[in-house]
Amino acid sequence: MRTVSEFNSKIIAQKCQKLADEISAEVPLDKALYNAFASTEREIFAPKGFRHQAYKLDPLPLSQDQWISSPLTVAKMTLALEIDENTDSVLEVGCGSGYQAAILSKLIRRVFTIERIEPLLLEAKKCFKMLGISNIHARFDDGQKGWRDYAPYDRILLSASIKKIPDVLFKQLSDGGILVAPVEHGSGQIITQFIKKEGKIRIRTVEECLFVPILDGISR
């Protein structure tokens, strides 16, 4: 006879797989990314009052006027990173709930994530611990400065919109590396891919998006 815990685990697994199926119906996922969504409990990262909506394709509100991105947006941003077997490290600017970092942790050996709002970072770290994720390194700081100690990074991801990518982030990107960010254009935003090759940056636009804007400094 199954215990309550085993029954609940099965239900959660079914919800995660259904979410992965719904994402893949909208966005073509490779096997590794599909499995990442199918094995990551999104409800862990959602505020208590919104956990019943965690497996829908919708963004969810967080405290501090922040949001958990839609799973579709998480998928599109992750795909734009073009992760392959040679991708060893990624730096995320804007940890937020931690869900994007959790997805990346299933695909890349080392994930470094920075959050400028301390209460959000503390909650995200609790979620990582609950899920037994040990390859995410989290830091409280202004992510626009990057994280020099572990640079260069194979990939860099900005999870907040920005007008111009700080030069320091390009310096912390390895040669051949890819940086993905929602870049502000007028009143809109566009997911933009920056590829660094021999010191030069090639730019490719992906599609329109909607993120909260990046802010300077830190907030306790």
Biotite code that builds the C-alpha atoms (Angstrom):
import biotite.structure as struc

atoms = struc.array([
    struc.Atom([0.000, 0.000, 0.000], chain_id="A", res_id=1, res_name="MET", atom_name="CA", element="C"),
    struc.Atom([1.304, 3.453, -0.921], chain_id="A", res_id=2, res_name="ARG", atom_name="CA", element="C"),
    struc.Atom([1.968, 5.979, 1.800], chain_id="A", res_id=3, res_name="THR", atom_name="CA", element="C"),
    struc.Atom([0.483, 9.487, 1.619], chain_id="A", res_id=4, res_name="VAL", atom_name="CA", element="C"),
    struc.Atom([3.960, 10.797, 0.831], chain_id="A", res_id=5, res_name="SER", atom_name="CA", element="C"),
    struc.Atom([4.372, 8.406, -2.107], chain_id="A", res_id=6, res_name="GLU", atom_name="CA", element="C"),
    struc.Atom([0.906, 9.301, -3.416], chain_id="A", res_id=7, res_name="PHE", atom_name="CA", element="C"),
    struc.Atom([1.649, 13.034, -3.201], chain_id="A", res_id=8, res_name="ASN", atom_name="CA", element="C"),
    struc.Atom([5.009, 12.552, -4.936], chain_id="A", res_id=9, res_name="SER", atom_name="CA", element="C"),
    struc.Atom([3.288, 10.749, -7.801], chain_id="A", res_id=10, res_name="LYS", atom_name="CA", element="C"),
    struc.Atom([0.716, 13.536, -8.167], chain_id="A", res_id=11, res_name="ILE", atom_name="CA", element="C"),
    struc.Atom([3.453, 16.186, -8.240], chain_id="A", res_id=12, res_name="ILE", atom_name="CA", element="C"),
    struc.Atom([5.419, 14.174, -10.809], chain_id="A", res_id=13, res_name="ALA", atom_name="CA", element="C"),
    struc.Atom([2.320, 13.983, -13.006], chain_id="A", res_id=14, res_name="GLN", atom_name="CA", element="C"),
    struc.Atom([1.782, 17.739, -12.718], chain_id="A", res_id=15, res_name="LYS", atom_name="CA", element="C"),
    struc.Atom([5.410, 18.448, -13.662], chain_id="A", res_id=16, res_name="CYS", atom_name="CA", element="C"),
    struc.Atom([5.204, 16.149, -16.684], chain_id="A", res_id=17, res_name="GLN", atom_name="CA", element="C"),
    struc.Atom([1.915, 17.713, -17.798], chain_id="A", res_id=18, res_name="LYS", atom_name="CA", element="C"),
    struc.Atom([3.547, 21.138, -17.567], chain_id="A", res_id=19, res_name="LEU", atom_name="CA", element="C"),
    struc.Atom([6.481, 19.898, -19.661], chain_id="A", res_id=20, res_name="ALA", atom_name="CA", element="C"),
    struc.Atom([4.021, 18.529, -22.229], chain_id="A", res_id=21, res_name="ASP", atom_name="CA", element="C"),
    struc.Atom([2.157, 21.847, -22.410], chain_id="A", res_id=22, res_name="GLU", atom_name="CA", element="C"),
    struc.Atom([5.406, 23.780, -22.829], chain_id="A", res_id=23, res_name="ILE", atom_name="CA", element="C"),
    struc.Atom([6.627, 21.434, -25.565], chain_id="A", res_id=24, res_name="SER", atom_name="CA", element="C"),
    struc.Atom([3.326, 21.896, -27.417], chain_id="A", res_id=25, res_name="ALA", atom_name="CA", element="C"),
    struc.Atom([4.191, 25.601, -27.701], chain_id="A", res_id=26, res_name="GLU", atom_name="CA", element="C"),
    struc.Atom([7.991, 25.568, -27.811], chain_id="A", res_id=27, res_name="VAL", atom_name="CA", element="C"),
    struc.Atom([10.131, 22.755, -29.272], chain_id="A", res_id=28, res_name="PRO", atom_name="CA", element="C"),
    struc.Atom([12.150, 21.339, -26.365], chain_id="A", res_id=29, res_name="LEU", atom_name="CA", element="C"),
    struc.Atom([15.117, 19.009, -26.604], chain_id="A", res_id=30, res_name="ASP", atom_name="CA", element="C"),
    struc.Atom([15.052, 15.939, -24.385], chain_id="A", res_id=31, res_name="LYS", atom_name="CA", element="C"),
    struc.Atom([17.265, 17.428, -21.663], chain_id="A", res_id=32, res_name="ALA", atom_name="CA", element="C"),
    struc.Atom([15.185, 20.591, -21.302], chain_id="A", res_id=33, res_name="LEU", atom_name="CA", element="C"),
    struc.Atom([11.920, 18.620, -21.372], chain_id="A", res_id=34, res_name="TYR", atom_name="CA", element="C"),
    struc.Atom([13.239, 16.418, -18.562], chain_id="A", res_id=35, res_name="ASN", atom_name="CA", element="C"),
    struc.Atom([14.339, 19.485, -16.601], chain_id="A", res_id=36, res_name="ALA", atom_name="CA", element="C"),
    struc.Atom([10.802, 20.871, -16.610], chain_id="A", res_id=37, res_name="PHE", atom_name="CA", element="C"),
    struc.Atom([9.302, 17.433, -15.963], chain_id="A", res_id=38, res_name="ALA", atom_name="CA", element="C"),
    struc.Atom([11.464, 16.955, -12.853], chain_id="A", res_id=39, res_name="SER", atom_name="CA", element="C"),
    struc.Atom([11.330, 20.429, -11.256], chain_id="A", res_id=40, res_name="THR", atom_name="CA", element="C"),
    struc.Atom([8.500, 21.245, -8.832], chain_id="A", res_id=41, res_name="GLU", atom_name="CA", element="C"),
    struc.Atom([7.408, 24.746, -9.787], chain_id="A", res_id=42, res_name="ARG", atom_name="CA", element="C"),
    struc.Atom([5.031, 25.000, -6.839], chain_id="A", res_id=43, res_name="GLU", atom_name="CA", element="C"),
    struc.Atom([8.014, 24.995, -4.444], chain_id="A", res_id=44, res_name="ILE", atom_name="CA", element="C"),
    struc.Atom([8.993, 28.391, -5.874], chain_id="A", res_id=45, res_name="PHE", atom_name="CA", element="C"),
    struc.Atom([5.491, 29.908, -5.843], chain_id="A", res_id=46, res_name="ALA", atom_name="CA", element="C"),
    struc.Atom([4.030, 31.915, -2.943], chain_id="A", res_id=47, res_name="PRO", atom_name="CA", element="C"),
    struc.Atom([1.607, 29.863, -0.833], chain_id="A", res_id=48, res_name="LYS", atom_name="CA", element="C"),
    struc.Atom([-1.474, 31.636, -2.154], chain_id="A", res_id=49, res_name="GLY", atom_name="CA", element="C"),
    struc.Atom([-0.555, 30.824, -5.755], chain_id="A", res_id=50, res_name="PHE", atom_name="CA", element="C"),
    struc.Atom([0.686, 27.234, -5.548], chain_id="A", res_id=51, res_name="ARG", atom_name="CA", element="C"),
    struc.Atom([-2.561, 25.930, -7.007], chain_id="A", res_id=52, res_name="HIS", atom_name="CA", element="C"),
    struc.Atom([-1.650, 27.858, -10.194], chain_id="A", res_id=53, res_name="GLN", atom_name="CA", element="C"),
    struc.Atom([1.975, 26.769, -10.301], chain_id="A", res_id=54, res_name="ALA", atom_name="CA", element="C"),
    struc.Atom([1.543, 24.289, -13.149], chain_id="A", res_id=55, res_name="TYR", atom_name="CA", element="C"),
    struc.Atom([-0.186, 26.685, -15.522], chain_id="A", res_id=56, res_name="LYS", atom_name="CA", element="C"),
    struc.Atom([1.618, 28.514, -18.325], chain_id="A", res_id=57, res_name="LEU", atom_name="CA", element="C"),
    struc.Atom([1.331, 31.822, -16.508], chain_id="A", res_id=58, res_name="ASP", atom_name="CA", element="C"),
    struc.Atom([3.720, 34.145, -14.657], chain_id="A", res_id=59, res_name="PRO", atom_name="CA", element="C"),
    struc.Atom([3.068, 34.329, -10.923], chain_id="A", res_id=60, res_name="LEU", atom_name="CA", element="C"),
    struc.Atom([3.516, 37.307, -8.581], chain_id="A", res_id=61, res_name="PRO", atom_name="CA", element="C"),
    struc.Atom([6.214, 37.329, -5.935], chain_id="A", res_id=62, res_name="LEU", atom_name="CA", element="C"),
    struc.Atom([6.853, 39.758, -3.112], chain_id="A", res_id=63, res_name="SER", atom_name="CA", element="C"),
    struc.Atom([8.873, 42.938, -3.719], chain_id="A", res_id=64, res_name="GLN", atom_name="CA", element="C"),
    struc.Atom([6.913, 43.606, -6.971], chain_id="A", res_id=65, res_name="ASP", atom_name="CA", element="C"),
    struc.Atom([8.687, 40.737, -8.705], chain_id="A", res_id=66, res_name="GLN", atom_name="CA", element="C"),
    struc.Atom([7.364, 37.830, -10.776], chain_id="A", res_id=67, res_name="TRP", atom_name="CA", element="C"),
    struc.Atom([8.066, 34.185, -11.534], chain_id="A", res_id=68, res_name="ILE", atom_name="CA", element="C"),
    struc.Atom([8.338, 34.096, -15.321], chain_id="A", res_id=69, res_name="SER", atom_name="CA", element="C"),
    struc.Atom([5.939, 32.040, -17.357], chain_id="A", res_id=70, res_name="SER", atom_name="CA", element="C"),
    struc.Atom([7.332, 28.518, -17.987], chain_id="A", res_id=71, res_name="PRO", atom_name="CA", element="C"),
    struc.Atom([7.178, 29.356, -21.695], chain_id="A", res_id=72, res_name="LEU", atom_name="CA", element="C"),
    struc.Atom([9.455, 32.345, -21.141], chain_id="A", res_id=73, res_name="THR", atom_name="CA", element="C"),
    struc.Atom([11.827, 30.238, -19.045], chain_id="A", res_id=74, res_name="VAL", atom_name="CA", element="C"),
    struc.Atom([11.945, 27.718, -21.905], chain_id="A", res_id=75, res_name="ALA", atom_name="CA", element="C"),
    struc.Atom([12.594, 30.384, -24.549], chain_id="A", res_id=76, res_name="LYS", atom_name="CA", element="C"),
    struc.Atom([15.343, 32.059, -22.519], chain_id="A", res_id=77, res_name="MET", atom_name="CA", element="C"),
    struc.Atom([16.991, 28.703, -21.817], chain_id="A", res_id=78, res_name="THR", atom_name="CA", element="C"),
    struc.Atom([16.834, 27.647, -25.478], chain_id="A", res_id=79, res_name="LEU", atom_name="CA", element="C"),
    struc.Atom([18.434, 30.949, -26.503], chain_id="A", res_id=80, res_name="ALA", atom_name="CA", element="C"),
    struc.Atom([21.465, 30.003, -24.377], chain_id="A", res_id=81, res_name="LEU", atom_name="CA", element="C"),
    struc.Atom([22.111, 27.092, -26.785], chain_id="A", res_id=82, res_name="GLU", atom_name="CA", element="C"),
    struc.Atom([23.415, 24.836, -24.021], chain_id="A", res_id=83, res_name="ILE", atom_name="CA", element="C"),
    struc.Atom([25.462, 21.853, -25.207], chain_id="A", res_id=84, res_name="ASP", atom_name="CA", element="C"),
    struc.Atom([27.722, 19.187, -23.741], chain_id="A", res_id=85, res_name="GLU", atom_name="CA", element="C"),
    struc.Atom([30.611, 21.668, -23.534], chain_id="A", res_id=86, res_name="ASN", atom_name="CA", element="C"),
    struc.Atom([28.664, 24.189, -21.425], chain_id="A", res_id=87, res_name="THR", atom_name="CA", element="C"),
    struc.Atom([30.136, 24.008, -17.936], chain_id="A", res_id=88, res_name="ASP", atom_name="CA", element="C"),
    struc.Atom([29.029, 27.205, -16.176], chain_id="A", res_id=89, res_name="SER", atom_name="CA", element="C"),
    struc.Atom([26.282, 29.806, -16.338], chain_id="A", res_id=90, res_name="VAL", atom_name="CA", element="C"),
    struc.Atom([25.825, 33.098, -14.509], chain_id="A", res_id=91, res_name="LEU", atom_name="CA", element="C"),
    struc.Atom([22.254, 34.268, -13.914], chain_id="A", res_id=92, res_name="GLU", atom_name="CA", element="C"),
    struc.Atom([21.624, 37.918, -13.105], chain_id="A", res_id=93, res_name="VAL", atom_name="CA", element="C"),
    struc.Atom([18.323, 38.100, -11.221], chain_id="A", res_id=94, res_name="GLY", atom_name="CA", element="C"),
    struc.Atom([17.633, 34.927, -9.266], chain_id="A", res_id=95, res_name="CYS", atom_name="CA", element="C"),
    struc.Atom([14.087, 35.923, -8.289], chain_id="A", res_id=96, res_name="GLY", atom_name="CA", element="C"),
    struc.Atom([12.154, 32.858, -7.155], chain_id="A", res_id=97, res_name="SER", atom_name="CA", element="C"),
    struc.Atom([14.993, 30.536, -8.175], chain_id="A", res_id=98, res_name="GLY", atom_name="CA", element="C"),
    struc.Atom([12.915, 28.541, -10.693], chain_id="A", res_id=99, res_name="TYR", atom_name="CA", element="C"),
    struc.Atom([15.017, 29.502, -13.717], chain_id="A", res_id=100, res_name="GLN", atom_name="CA", element="C"),
    struc.Atom([18.203, 28.596, -11.830], chain_id="A", res_id=101, res_name="ALA", atom_name="CA", element="C"),
    struc.Atom([16.667, 25.249, -10.846], chain_id="A", res_id=102, res_name="ALA", atom_name="CA", element="C"),
    struc.Atom([15.944, 24.458, -14.498], chain_id="A", res_id=103, res_name="ILE", atom_name="CA", element="C"),
    struc.Atom([19.497, 25.431, -15.458], chain_id="A", res_id=104, res_name="LEU", atom_name="CA", element="C"),
    struc.Atom([20.900, 23.228, -12.674], chain_id="A", res_id=105, res_name="SER", atom_name="CA", element="C"),
    struc.Atom([19.524, 20.177, -14.516], chain_id="A", res_id=106, res_name="LYS", atom_name="CA", element="C"),
    struc.Atom([21.383, 21.160, -17.690], chain_id="A", res_id=107, res_name="LEU", atom_name="CA", element="C"),
    struc.Atom([24.692, 22.720, -16.599], chain_id="A", res_id=108, res_name="ILE", atom_name="CA", element="C"),
    struc.Atom([27.276, 21.520, -14.076], chain_id="A", res_id=109, res_name="ARG", atom_name="CA", element="C"),
    struc.Atom([27.720, 24.866, -12.278], chain_id="A", res_id=110, res_name="ARG", atom_name="CA", element="C"),
    struc.Atom([25.058, 27.558, -11.878], chain_id="A", res_id=111, res_name="VAL", atom_name="CA", element="C"),
    struc.Atom([25.919, 30.929, -10.343], chain_id="A", res_id=112, res_name="PHE", atom_name="CA", element="C"),
    struc.Atom([22.983, 33.197, -9.592], chain_id="A", res_id=113, res_name="THR", atom_name="CA", element="C"),
    struc.Atom([22.845, 36.722, -8.161], chain_id="A", res_id=114, res_name="ILE", atom_name="CA", element="C"),
    struc.Atom([19.889, 38.495, -6.583], chain_id="A", res_id=115, res_name="GLU", atom_name="CA", element="C"),
    struc.Atom([19.781, 42.125, -5.401], chain_id="A", res_id=116, res_name="ARG", atom_name="CA", element="C"),
    struc.Atom([16.723, 41.641, -3.138], chain_id="A", res_id=117, res_name="ILE", atom_name="CA", element="C"),
    struc.Atom([17.839, 39.729, -0.054], chain_id="A", res_id=118, res_name="GLU", atom_name="CA", element="C"),
    struc.Atom([14.445, 38.269, 1.049], chain_id="A", res_id=119, res_name="PRO", atom_name="CA", element="C"),
    struc.Atom([13.959, 36.769, -2.417], chain_id="A", res_id=120, res_name="LEU", atom_name="CA", element="C"),
    struc.Atom([17.411, 35.218, -2.387], chain_id="A", res_id=121, res_name="LEU", atom_name="CA", element="C"),
    struc.Atom([16.878, 33.687, 1.045], chain_id="A", res_id=122, res_name="LEU", atom_name="CA", element="C"),
    struc.Atom([13.597, 32.104, -0.102], chain_id="A", res_id=123, res_name="GLU", atom_name="CA", element="C"),
    struc.Atom([15.210, 30.801, -3.291], chain_id="A", res_id=124, res_name="ALA", atom_name="CA", element="C"),
    struc.Atom([18.029, 29.205, -1.302], chain_id="A", res_id=125, res_name="LYS", atom_name="CA", element="C"),
    struc.Atom([15.437, 27.448, 0.891], chain_id="A", res_id=126, res_name="LYS", atom_name="CA", element="C"),
    struc.Atom([13.821, 26.057, -2.258], chain_id="A", res_id=127, res_name="CYS", atom_name="CA", element="C"),
    struc.Atom([17.147, 24.772, -3.596], chain_id="A", res_id=128, res_name="PHE", atom_name="CA", element="C"),
    struc.Atom([17.770, 23.034, -0.271], chain_id="A", res_id=129, res_name="LYS", atom_name="CA", element="C"),
    struc.Atom([14.284, 21.489, -0.197], chain_id="A", res_id=130, res_name="MET", atom_name="CA", element="C"),
    struc.Atom([14.827, 20.043, -3.668], chain_id="A", res_id=131, res_name="LEU", atom_name="CA", element="C"),
    struc.Atom([18.319, 18.798, -2.853], chain_id="A", res_id=132, res_name="GLY", atom_name="CA", element="C"),
    struc.Atom([19.972, 20.951, -5.520], chain_id="A", res_id=133, res_name="ILE", atom_name="CA", element="C"),
    struc.Atom([23.659, 21.285, -4.723], chain_id="A", res_id=134, res_name="SER", atom_name="CA", element="C"),
    struc.Atom([25.176, 22.809, -7.883], chain_id="A", res_id=135, res_name="ASN", atom_name="CA", element="C"),
    struc.Atom([23.645, 26.277, -7.558], chain_id="A", res_id=136, res_name="ILE", atom_name="CA", element="C"),
    struc.Atom([25.818, 28.968, -5.975], chain_id="A", res_id=137, res_name="HIS", atom_name="CA", element="C"),
    struc.Atom([23.781, 32.016, -4.930], chain_id="A", res_id=138, res_name="ALA", atom_name="CA", element="C"),
    struc.Atom([24.963, 35.508, -4.020], chain_id="A", res_id=139, res_name="ARG", atom_name="CA", element="C"),
    struc.Atom([23.325, 38.668, -2.641], chain_id="A", res_id=140, res_name="PHE", atom_name="CA", element="C"),
    struc.Atom([24.632, 41.561, -4.742], chain_id="A", res_id=141, res_name="ASP", atom_name="CA", element="C"),
    struc.Atom([23.943, 43.897, -7.651], chain_id="A", res_id=142, res_name="ASP", atom_name="CA", element="C"),
    struc.Atom([24.095, 41.457, -10.550], chain_id="A", res_id=143, res_name="GLY", atom_name="CA", element="C"),
    struc.Atom([25.058, 44.128, -13.049], chain_id="A", res_id=144, res_name="GLN", atom_name="CA", element="C"),
    struc.Atom([28.588, 43.815, -11.647], chain_id="A", res_id=145, res_name="LYS", atom_name="CA", element="C"),
    struc.Atom([28.658, 40.099, -12.392], chain_id="A", res_id=146, res_name="GLY", atom_name="CA", element="C"),
    struc.Atom([30.585, 37.628, -10.230], chain_id="A", res_id=147, res_name="TRP", atom_name="CA", element="C"),
    struc.Atom([34.257, 38.005, -11.026], chain_id="A", res_id=148, res_name="ARG", atom_name="CA", element="C"),
    struc.Atom([35.510, 35.209, -8.743], chain_id="A", res_id=149, res_name="ASP", atom_name="CA", element="C"),
    struc.Atom([34.256, 32.401, -11.006], chain_id="A", res_id=150, res_name="TYR", atom_name="CA", element="C"),
    struc.Atom([34.528, 34.098, -14.401], chain_id="A", res_id=151, res_name="ALA", atom_name="CA", element="C"),
    struc.Atom([34.688, 33.482, -17.263], chain_id="A", res_id=152, res_name="PRO", atom_name="CA", element="C"),
    struc.Atom([31.268, 31.890, -17.763], chain_id="A", res_id=153, res_name="TYR", atom_name="CA", element="C"),
    struc.Atom([30.192, 29.854, -20.778], chain_id="A", res_id=154, res_name="ASP", atom_name="CA", element="C"),
    struc.Atom([26.742, 31.395, -20.586], chain_id="A", res_id=155, res_name="ARG", atom_name="CA", element="C"),
    struc.Atom([25.216, 34.462, -18.925], chain_id="A", res_id=156, res_name="ILE", atom_name="CA", element="C"),
    struc.Atom([21.480, 35.014, -18.527], chain_id="A", res_id=157, res_name="LEU", atom_name="CA", element="C"),
    struc.Atom([19.751, 38.217, -17.426], chain_id="A", res_id=158, res_name="LEU", atom_name="CA", element="C"),
    struc.Atom([16.323, 37.603, -15.901], chain_id="A", res_id=159, res_name="SER", atom_name="CA", element="C"),
    struc.Atom([15.340, 41.290, -15.863], chain_id="A", res_id=160, res_name="ALA", atom_name="CA", element="C"),
    struc.Atom([15.097, 43.799, -18.697], chain_id="A", res_id=161, res_name="SER", atom_name="CA", element="C"),
    struc.Atom([17.918, 46.214, -19.392], chain_id="A", res_id=162, res_name="ILE", atom_name="CA", element="C"),
    struc.Atom([18.665, 49.032, -21.832], chain_id="A", res_id=163, res_name="LYS", atom_name="CA", element="C"),
    struc.Atom([22.349, 48.248, -22.342], chain_id="A", res_id=164, res_name="LYS", atom_name="CA", element="C"),
    struc.Atom([24.439, 45.264, -21.265], chain_id="A", res_id=165, res_name="ILE", atom_name="CA", element="C"),
    struc.Atom([27.219, 46.364, -18.861], chain_id="A", res_id=166, res_name="PRO", atom_name="CA", element="C"),
    struc.Atom([30.690, 45.886, -20.366], chain_id="A", res_id=167, res_name="ASP", atom_name="CA", element="C"),
    struc.Atom([31.762, 43.994, -17.238], chain_id="A", res_id=168, res_name="VAL", atom_name="CA", element="C"),
    struc.Atom([29.370, 41.165, -18.104], chain_id="A", res_id=169, res_name="LEU", atom_name="CA", element="C"),
    struc.Atom([30.828, 40.794, -21.585], chain_id="A", res_id=170, res_name="PHE", atom_name="CA", element="C"),
    struc.Atom([34.290, 40.701, -19.982], chain_id="A", res_id=171, res_name="LYS", atom_name="CA", element="C"),
    struc.Atom([33.111, 37.830, -17.741], chain_id="A", res_id=172, res_name="GLN", atom_name="CA", element="C"),
    struc.Atom([31.762, 35.883, -20.731], chain_id="A", res_id=173, res_name="LEU", atom_name="CA", element="C"),
    struc.Atom([34.142, 33.308, -22.176], chain_id="A", res_id=174, res_name="SER", atom_name="CA", element="C"),
    struc.Atom([35.194, 33.414, -25.812], chain_id="A", res_id=175, res_name="ASP", atom_name="CA", element="C"),
    struc.Atom([32.580, 31.507, -27.781], chain_id="A", res_id=176, res_name="GLY", atom_name="CA", element="C"),
    struc.Atom([30.108, 32.146, -24.964], chain_id="A", res_id=177, res_name="GLY", atom_name="CA", element="C"),
    struc.Atom([26.514, 33.349, -25.216], chain_id="A", res_id=178, res_name="ILE", atom_name="CA", element="C"),
    struc.Atom([24.737, 36.022, -23.187], chain_id="A", res_id=179, res_name="LEU", atom_name="CA", element="C"),
    struc.Atom([20.934, 36.237, -23.315], chain_id="A", res_id=180, res_name="VAL", atom_name="CA", element="C"),
    struc.Atom([18.944, 39.199, -22.017], chain_id="A", res_id=181, res_name="ALA", atom_name="CA", element="C"),
    struc.Atom([15.592, 40.946, -22.416], chain_id="A", res_id=182, res_name="PRO", atom_name="CA", element="C"),
    struc.Atom([16.734, 44.228, -23.956], chain_id="A", res_id=183, res_name="VAL", atom_name="CA", element="C"),
    struc.Atom([14.526, 47.314, -23.827], chain_id="A", res_id=184, res_name="GLU", atom_name="CA", element="C"),
    struc.Atom([13.621, 48.903, -27.164], chain_id="A", res_id=185, res_name="HIS", atom_name="CA", element="C"),
    struc.Atom([11.384, 51.929, -26.832], chain_id="A", res_id=186, res_name="GLY", atom_name="CA", element="C"),
    struc.Atom([8.291, 50.785, -24.940], chain_id="A", res_id=187, res_name="SER", atom_name="CA", element="C"),
    struc.Atom([8.966, 47.099, -25.629], chain_id="A", res_id=188, res_name="GLY", atom_name="CA", element="C"),
    struc.Atom([11.467, 44.385, -24.796], chain_id="A", res_id=189, res_name="GLN", atom_name="CA", element="C"),
    struc.Atom([13.122, 41.769, -26.976], chain_id="A", res_id=190, res_name="ILE", atom_name="CA", element="C"),
    struc.Atom([14.905, 38.570, -25.941], chain_id="A", res_id=191, res_name="ILE", atom_name="CA", element="C"),
    struc.Atom([18.349, 39.163, -27.410], chain_id="A", res_id=192, res_name="THR", atom_name="CA", element="C"),
    struc.Atom([21.267, 36.794, -27.878], chain_id="A", res_id=193, res_name="GLN", atom_name="CA", element="C"),
    struc.Atom([24.858, 38.098, -27.754], chain_id="A", res_id=194, res_name="PHE", atom_name="CA", element="C"),
    struc.Atom([27.580, 35.750, -29.031], chain_id="A", res_id=195, res_name="ILE", atom_name="CA", element="C"),
    struc.Atom([31.181, 36.564, -28.138], chain_id="A", res_id=196, res_name="LYS", atom_name="CA", element="C"),
    struc.Atom([33.798, 35.465, -30.675], chain_id="A", res_id=197, res_name="LYS", atom_name="CA", element="C"),
    struc.Atom([37.420, 36.610, -30.654], chain_id="A", res_id=198, res_name="GLU", atom_name="CA", element="C"),
    struc.Atom([36.532, 39.658, -28.596], chain_id="A", res_id=199, res_name="GLY", atom_name="CA", element="C"),
    struc.Atom([33.680, 40.732, -30.872], chain_id="A", res_id=200, res_name="LYS", atom_name="CA", element="C"),
    struc.Atom([29.967, 40.546, -30.085], chain_id="A", res_id=201, res_name="ILE", atom_name="CA", element="C"),
    struc.Atom([27.419, 39.304, -32.615], chain_id="A", res_id=202, res_name="ARG", atom_name="CA", element="C"),
    struc.Atom([23.797, 40.149, -31.843], chain_id="A", res_id=203, res_name="ILE", atom_name="CA", element="C"),
    struc.Atom([20.652, 38.189, -32.723], chain_id="A", res_id=204, res_name="ARG", atom_name="CA", element="C"),
    struc.Atom([17.112, 39.107, -31.701], chain_id="A", res_id=205, res_name="THR", atom_name="CA", element="C"),
    struc.Atom([14.757, 36.293, -30.721], chain_id="A", res_id=206, res_name="VAL", atom_name="CA", element="C"),
    struc.Atom([11.291, 37.621, -29.888], chain_id="A", res_id=207, res_name="GLU", atom_name="CA", element="C"),
    struc.Atom([9.335, 40.103, -27.812], chain_id="A", res_id=208, res_name="GLU", atom_name="CA", element="C"),
    struc.Atom([9.018, 39.527, -24.080], chain_id="A", res_id=209, res_name="CYS", atom_name="CA", element="C"),
    struc.Atom([8.005, 41.182, -20.820], chain_id="A", res_id=210, res_name="LEU", atom_name="CA", element="C"),
    struc.Atom([10.234, 41.306, -17.732], chain_id="A", res_id=211, res_name="PHE", atom_name="CA", element="C"),
    struc.Atom([10.515, 43.587, -14.731], chain_id="A", res_id=212, res_name="VAL", atom_name="CA", element="C"),
    struc.Atom([13.345, 46.110, -15.244], chain_id="A", res_id=213, res_name="PRO", atom_name="CA", element="C"),
    struc.Atom([16.749, 45.628, -13.693], chain_id="A", res_id=214, res_name="ILE", atom_name="CA", element="C"),
    struc.Atom([17.539, 48.042, -10.851], chain_id="A", res_id=215, res_name="LEU", atom_name="CA", element="C"),
    struc.Atom([20.783, 49.362, -9.400], chain_id="A", res_id=216, res_name="ASP", atom_name="CA", element="C"),
    struc.Atom([22.156, 48.477, -5.996], chain_id="A", res_id=217, res_name="GLY", atom_name="CA", element="C"),
    struc.Atom([20.835, 46.063, -3.380], chain_id="A", res_id=218, res_name="ILE", atom_name="CA", element="C"),
    struc.Atom([17.703, 45.893, -1.217], chain_id="A", res_id=219, res_name="SER", atom_name="CA", element="C"),
    struc.Atom([17.415, 44.263, 2.192], chain_id="A", res_id=220, res_name="ARG", atom_name="CA", element="C"),
])
